[in-house]
Amino acid sequence: MADRPQTNLETLLVGVDAGCRRVLDPLFETDAVPRLESIFDEGTAGGLRSQIPPWTPSAWPSLYTGVNPGKHGVFGFLTFDGYDWDVVNATHVRERTLWEVLDRNDRTSVVVNAPVTHPPREIDGAIVPGYTAPEEPDCHPAGLLADLRAEMGDYRVYAPRDVSGDEQIEWYRRLTEMRGEAFRYLADRFDPSFGFVQFQQTDTVFHERPGDDEAVRAVYEAVDEQVGAILDQCDPDTVVVASDHGMGEYRGSEFRVNEFLREQGLVETTADGEGMPTWSTIASNQLREGKESRDAADSLSPLGRALAAGAAVGITSQRIRAGLDAVGLADFVAERVPNDVARAAAERVDFAESVAYMRDRIELGVRVNLRGREPDGVVAPGDYERVREDLIAMLSAVETPDGRPAFERVARREEVFSGPYVEAAPDVVTVPREFDEFLSTRVGDGQFGPPSEPYNHKREGVIAMAGAGVDADADLSGAHLFDVAPTVLATLGIPAGDRMDGSALPAVEPVGTRAYPAFDPDAQVATDDGDVEARLADLGYIE
């Protein structure tokens, strides 16, 4: 028998975006992912309850900091300054990551493809940023991206936007292989105590190829191959597999929150100035109605071709007005778009004139246009609580067309979040029933309609642990996203931070907590990357 590889890798964290048993079990049954299955079989596993909101840009920072969004400050893909916005980046994550905790304890880490880690902060080790990073990301240490490309031939954060069919599936495989190969190269170079490799395509495939079981299988087979190669080369003492949320089909309706609020007299709309129209939603609907692949522009209506052209140059809904002018679509739309479509597309929330509105569907809530806080607030501070009470009452009473409650919970933000950044959350948090209802910011076309996306994130993710010091008989029921960071630290014998909201799971020996120095956040920098914004719109994250 060949000698086992000798490395210092004590704990490997494998991040599987959107991983859950409803996806994994059919793959286990057909032996499609034997290395992943062996971790589940040899160790202990269970569901992993995600947070609110259960989406990549907020949930992964919660997983790797161990705190809720009120403490780390990221509630969705977008960050807001008054009524303006930008895509979040690492400077918006205002809490120490588990690899930064390890750095304070003289441990080396290699982190590959973790979302919202660009620009990376310095640690002893290496960081290759993932989702929301630009295609040419800064890595740590400086020059690392060039080193990766020299070693591997290529390294990309995203696939090209114009691929489809079999080529798209091949890109899923290639990106997955890049993550594994990059991790193995860096593990050999830096000899870390801790490693974290995240796979994003396990989520992307559901958004880009809904209902395509063969594409899902291809992605997971590629992930399994890379996990196996990492295990063989690095031989970690302990392996933790975790997801940020689950995935499942929508079975309900699309509820257009701003249209509902407009009919309640709380939202005003405008066709001029800044606002949030719904062009990308209409464009994606046109694309789906015409042909599944993005190279199907010739089969679309003139409207579909026009909107697809807009999307191709990075037009997202918040910047549609300037974008339309840039590609010469304004006159075309005014003359040719049917009245009902034009109404839905041209009208958008007028922030300055509205009492309350949903500004971003991903952050799951309604923002009050509060005087003294918002640039043109209309709600007096003395009326703030009354407005919130009214919003909670009216939204709690909303029923879907089939007579079921639209929301399982409507609550004040401080009842959901805690910490110094609760102010950045929506004032009223709206949790859709079983995440079967699609919440939309669009106005027009009535309060309800068919979901604009066929799949949605679900609260139930997954966690599995195997290896040294793991009690394979431990019961992981009740495991929460916030527990992952303190659990990983416990496998390394490092105390969790006393600000963490989670605690080490019973599968490992607890180490306790420590009061680490207060986190000193970096100055926030802009993302302002049209390509990143366009990719988020492609996936339905930005309407």
BABA-654903 format. One record per residue (C-alpha): x, y, z. Coordinates in pm, whole numbers, padded with zeros to 5 digits, always signed. Each point is the difference from the previous one (the first is absolute). Layout:
N
XYZ;...
***
This chain:
543
+00000+00000+00000;+00132+00345-00091;+00094+00231+00283;-00265+00249+00101;+00086+00356-00102;+00149+00204+00281;-00139+00353+00028;-00084+00240+00277;-00358+00045-00119;-00200-00057+00315;-00346+00106-00120;-00148+00030-00347;-00327+00189-00043;-00179-00080-00327;-00268+00255-00089;-00275-00131-00226;-00225+00290-00093;-00370-00097+00019;+00087-00352+00113;-00285-00190+00166;-00130-00354+00038;-00271+00043-00263;+00281+00050-00251;+00261-00233+00150;-00212-00305+00080;-00081-00090-00364;+00372+00034-00077;+00090-00224+00294;-00254-00259-00115;+00166-00025-00342;+00360+00008+00131;+00062+00319-00196;+00204+00169+00277;+00184-00273+00195;+00255+00224+00173;-00262+00239+00133;-00219-00294+00100;+00288-00156+00193;+00028+00313+00216;-00371-00022+00082;+00019-00376+00066;+00323-00012+00202;-00075+00300+00218;-00314+00177+00113;-00234+00215-00204;-00318+00199+00030;-00199+00293-00125;+00150+00346+00037;-00254+00273+00062;+00083+00312-00197;-00060+00355+00104;-00217+00286-00119;+00068+00081-00277;+00121-00338-00137;+00199+00131-00295;+00367-00031-00089;+00130+00355+00071;-00140+00012+00353;-00008-00368+00098;+00362-00088-00081;+00134+00291+00209;-00226-00120+00283;+00141-00352-00038;+00364+00106+00002;-00032+00267+00272;-00247-00182+00225;-00214+00312+00043;-00335+00120-00132;-00026+00272-00268;-00069+00262+00267;+00356-00055+00119;+00182-00039-00332;-00208+00252-00194;-00086-00180-00327;-00369-00066-00069;-00002-00066-00374;+00188+00046-00326;-00042+00376+00026;+00117+00259+00247;-00179+00333+00018;+00103+00358+00055;-00325+00185+00020;-00183-00101-00318;+00318-00086-00190;+00149-00347+00001;+00299-00215-00081;+00081-00372+00005;+00146-00115+00333;+00364-00094+00042;+00231-00105+00283;+00023+00352+00142;-00370-00025+00085;+00061-00311+00215;+00077+00168+00331;+00091-00297+00215;+00303-00226+00025;-00010-00316-00217;+00097-00336+00145;+00328+00005-00198;+00076+00341+00154;-00068-00148+00343;+00240-00278-00090;+00255+00255-00116;-00014+00159+00345;+00075-00347+00138;+00305-00049-00224;-00171-00241-00239;+00035+00008-00377;-00305-00022-00229;-00073-00048-00369;-00338+00135-00113;-00119-00055-00357;-00317+00144-00155;-00169+00118+00321;-00272+00252-00092;+00033+00365+00100;+00374-00017+00073;+00119+00257-00254;+00208+00202+00064;+00169-00251+00234;+00138+00095+00337;+00352-00114+00090;+00050-00327+00186;+00272-00258+00035;-00089-00205-00305;-00189+00053-00324;-00340+00133-00108;-00149-00032-00350;-00333+00189+00006;-00325-00138-00138;-00350+00125-00077;-00051+00381-00029;+00372+00041-00079;+00096+00135-00343;+00128-00239-00263;+00354+00125+00065;-00009-00009+00381;+00268+00119+00236;+00130-00304+00186;+00213-00036+00308;+00293+00008-00008;+00041+00247-00286;+00081-00165-00330;-00167-00327+00096;-00248+00008-00290;+00288+00015-00250;+00166-00287+00182;-00317-00208-00023;-00034+00064-00370;+00363-00082-00060;-00046-00328+00190;-00343-00098-00135;-00021+00168-00339;-00315+00191+00096;-00199+00106+00301;-00336+00174-00017;-00260+00109+00253;-00289-00029-00248;-00087-00173-00323;-00037+00209-00316;-00351+00150-00013;-00072-00106-00358;+00025-00379+00038;-00292-00242-00008;-00087-00364-00056;+00277-00256+00041;+00261+00276+00008;-00164+00148+00307;+00014-00334+00181;+00364-00036-00100;+00069+00339+00156;-00165-00115+00321;+00246-00288+00004;+00297+00219-00087;-00073+00255+00271;-00042-00280+00254;+00331-00153-00107;+00168+00340+00033;-00111+00024+00364;+00139-00343+00083;+00323+00042-00191;+00061+00345+00148;-00059-00130+00352;+00239-00291-00045;+00273+00225-00141;-00039+00250+00284;-00018-00269+00267;+00329-00138-00126;+00155+00346-00014;-00123+00139+00335;-00044-00322+00204;-00301+00134+00193;-00163-00121+00319;-00341+00096-00139;-00141-00011-00349;-00329+00125-00142;-00105-00070-00357;-00345+00111-00116;-00190-00124-00306;-00252+00249-00142;-00116-00189-00309;-00217-00228+00215;-00227+00304+00040;+00047+00163-00340;-00115-00309-00189;-00350+00027+00152;-00036+00361-00107;+00142-00042-00349;-00128-00349-00085;-00317-00053+00205;-00133-00353-00013;+00312-00137-00169;+00085-00297+00222;+00287-00106-00226;+00166+00340+00037;-00038-00020+00377;+00151-00346+00000;+00291+00118-00217;+00076+00285+00241;-00010-00221+00308;+00210-00269-00165;+00262+00266-00074;-00014+00121+00362;+00034-00355+00127;+00304-00060-00219;+00169+00314+00132;-00084-00078+00362;+00146-00347-00048;+00319+00139-00153;+00040+00244+00291;-00053-00276+00254;+00252-00223-00174;+00267+00269-00027;-00050+00187+00328;-00136-00269+00233;-00166+00237+00249;-00058-00123+00353;-00359+00127-00002;-00239+00081-00284;-00307+00222+00031;-00247+00033-00287;-00247+00287+00035;-00242+00201-00212;-00135+00351+00037;-00360-00099-00077;-00203-00261-00184;-00174+00004-00338;-00345-00092-00125;-00269+00081-00250;-00250+00277+00050;-00350-00132+00058;-00167+00331+00071;-00041+00338-00165;+00197+00314-00062;-00109+00272+00242;+00087+00351-00117;+00048+00177+00329;+00037+00351-00142;-00316-00037-00208;-00184-00107+00316;+00140+00299+00189;-00097+00229-00285;-00358-00119+00021;+00015+00071+00374;+00106+00357-00077;+00356-00043+00134;+00201-00024-00322;+00015+00270-00264;+00136-00077-00344;+00172+00203-00266;+00120-00031-00357;+00268+00265+00051;+00314+00022+00209;+00150-00270+00214;-00184-00306+00114;-00036-00374-00033;-00177-00108-00319;-00044-00358-00111;+00172-00030-00335;+00222-00294+00083;-00300-00200+00121;-00184+00065-00324;+00311-00077-00203;+00052-00333+00177;-00366-00089-00048;+00028+00075-00370;+00310-00215-00024;-00172-00292+00174;-00309+00034-00219;+00210+00012-00317;+00263-00264+00056;+00193-00129+00301;+00348+00095-00114;+00137+00353-00019;+00110-00047-00357;-00365-00006-00104;-00041+00373-00062;-00108-00055-00360;-00302-00201+00117;-00123+00275+00234;-00247+00277-00056;+00144+00345-00077;-00051+00082+00366;+00189-00308+00105;+00288+00078-00237;+00016+00359+00121;+00003-00095+00364;+00249-00281-00062;+00224+00256-00170;-00028+00217+00306;+00089-00287+00229;+00300-00085-00217;+00156+00339+00077;-00057-00033+00371;-00327+00190+00043;-00145-00073+00340;-00330+00132+00119;+00129+00272+00227;+00205+00154-00278;-00243-00067-00285;-00063+00362-00092;+00362+00075-00084;+00038-00342-00154;-00295+00041-00236;+00142+00324-00128;+00340-00164-00044;-00134-00271-00233;-00264+00212-00169;-00305-00188+00129;-00198+00285+00153;-00183+00101-00321;-00053-00362-00100;-00164-00080+00332;-00217+00311+00000;-00135-00076-00348;-00035-00380-00001;-00046-00145+00346;-00360-00097+00081;-00169+00222+00258;-00009-00258+00280;+00366-00091-00047;+00098+00366-00031;-00178+00077+00327;+00178-00277+00185;+00335+00089-00155;-00013+00380+00017;-00149+00041+00345;+00222-00040+00296;-00002+00089+00364;+00049+00369+00067;+00200-00027+00319;-00022+00366+00091;-00380+00007-00016;-00076-00342+00152;-00079-00083+00361;+00153-00349-00015;+00130-00234-00270;+00187-00322-00069;+00331+00114-00144;+00159-00344-00057;-00191-00329+00001;+00304-00193+00126;+00015+00183+00334;-00358-00110+00074;-00164+00308+00138;-00152+00344-00026;+00189+00323+00064;-00174+00302+00153;+00082+00332-00167;+00094+00157+00332;+00068+00372+00028;+00348+00073+00126;+00131-00339-00112;-00090-00018-00368;+00101+00286-00232;-00362+00104-00064;-00180-00171+00285;-00372+00069+00038;-00081-00195+00318;+00051+00204+00316;+00200-00178+00274;-00305+00022+00226;-00203-00200-00253;+00263-00266-00063;-00134-00266+00237;-00358+00056-00111;+00100-00044-00364;+00185-00321+00087;-00299-00133+00193;-00226+00077-00296;+00241-00173-00240;+00022-00308+00221;-00378-00022+00029;-00073+00042-00372;+00278-00230-00121;-00086-00269+00255;-00352-00007-00140;+00105-00053-00365;-00129-00323-00150;+00108-00160-00326;-00255-00066-00277;-00053-00352+00140;-00087+00137+00342;+00323-00072+00189;+00202+00256+00200;+00271+00157-00212;+00231+00033+00301;+00094-00229+00284;+00137+00294+00194;-00017+00379-00019;+00201+00169+00274;+00199+00303+00107;+00362-00030-00103;+00127+00003+00358;-00208-00313+00067;+00198-00181-00274;+00347+00155+00018;+00230+00125+00273;+00320+00198-00007;+00142+00337-00099;-00115-00015-00363;-00371-00073+00046;-00063+00350-00134;+00105-00126-00345;-00276-00263-00002;-00351+00064-00134;-00223+00147+00271;-00257-00279-00038;+00123-00349-00082;-00224-00215-00220;+00064-00375-00001;-00193-00174-00282;-00195-00312+00090;+00236-00297-00030;+00187+00212-00255;-00259-00114-00252;-00108+00356-00078;+00223+00208-00228;+00030+00356+00128;+00048+00264-00266;+00070+00373+00006;-00174+00064-00330;-00307+00217-00040;-00277-00052-00252;-00171-00315-00128;-00194-00052+00323;+00103-00121+00343;+00043-00367-00095;+00129-00196-00294;+00202-00312-00082;+00348-00008+00159;+00265+00168-00213;+00245-00272+00105;-00082-00375+00013;+00235-00082+00289;+00053+00168+00336;+00233-00021+00294;-00138-00195+00296;+00088+00028+00369;+00117-00359+00042;+00358-00055-00111;+00233-00279+00105;+00305-00072+00212;+00218-00311+00025;+00314-00065+00206;+00249-00284+00004;+00350-00070+00124;+00211+00049+00309;-00187+00110+00309;-00342-00025-00167;-00264-00200+00185;-00169-00191-00281;-00299-00072+00227;-00060+00364+00090;-00344+00143-00070;+00024+00311-00216;-00370+00081+00005;-00045+00368+00068;+00329+00094-00168;-00001+00359-00123;+00208+00191-00252;+00153+00204+00282;+00138-00320+00158;+00239-00079-00285;+00276+00248+00085;+00024-00091+00370;-00016-00370-00092;+00285+00033-00249;+00205+00191+00255;-00066-00272+00259;+00141-00264-00236;+00321+00203+00006;-00002+00048+00376;-00064+00373-00032;-00261+00183+00212;-00285+00167-00185;-00046+00374+00026;-00235+00110+00276;-00192+00212-00254;-00094-00308-00202;-00369-00090+00003;+00060-00372-00053;+00174-00264+00206;+00203-00313-00070;-00219-00294-00103;-00009-00308+00226;+00203-00205-00248;+00319+00170+00119;+00158+00074+00334;-00087+00360+00097;+00288+00239+00060;-00197+00292+00140;+00011+00364-00104;+00244+00285+00018;-00042+00377-00007;+00201+00091-00308;+00080+00369-00054;-00277+00203-00159;-00002-00026-00376;+00129+00315-00170;-00176+00014-00338;+00178+00118-00311;-00121+00306-00185;-00273-00113-00235;+00083+00006-00369;-00228-00009-00301;-00054-00311-00209;-00153+00195-00290;+00054-00286-00243;-00251-00017-00284;+00094-00357-00087;-00065-00120+00354;-00333+00184+00004;-00098-00152-00333;+00082-00351+00122;-00220+00053+00306;-00281+00120-00227;+00050-00309-00221;-00063-00219+00304;-00307+00199+00106;+00163+00147+00310;-00031+00359-00120;-00333+00091-00151;
***
